[in-house]
Amino acid sequence: MSREALFALALPLCVIAFGCSHPGSDRCSLPPIQAPVLTSTDFSEGADIPVALSCDGSDRLPSLRWEVPPPGVRSFAIRVDDPDAPHGVFHHWLAWDLPASSHGVSGALPPGSHQADNDFGQRGWRGPCPPPGTRHRYVFEVIPLNAVLGLADGTPRATVEHAIDAHRIDDACGYATSGRITGVYRRPEPTTPEPTTPEPTTQPR
């Protein structure tokens, strides 16, 4: 019999006989922490993202606002990903060290903020740019942190993500307290045939 099967059989007996429980059960009895409420004046949850925010427009930085940050916030991070890209999740934006006093972004990041390179190979925000005729989701996430990361612009994404995971504020049961909003963008079919070019190593999405 496997170790997993033995554990599954033993755990109910342990609970009955000795009151065993999940290691975090005492903390889980605490009230949950409210996640920030993330909204945008550019689009609502599940709605279409305006062309102006995409590669078909001016690639304008989206307007985002968050409310009800959890206690203990020292800074915020923002992440935007496309989970529908054909070669895996495509990263459009990662910013961090937004001040704890900030409640959103509109047109530019507040002073002291930093940004990583996106999967287009450029620093900062790049908007939706899926293959013509396809419709992708874009997940916007604001993450409250219990520290200022102090990482410079252009720090490798993996290093920043590791620091975010180490300092994100979770509730008593370990559930993440980030705020999210998801928009969709469908890129129109080209009116004229696109020139044939070699497929890039990492496709813009």
Order of alpha helices (4+ residues) and beta strands (2+ residues): alpha-alpha-beta-beta-beta-beta-beta-beta-beta-alpha-beta
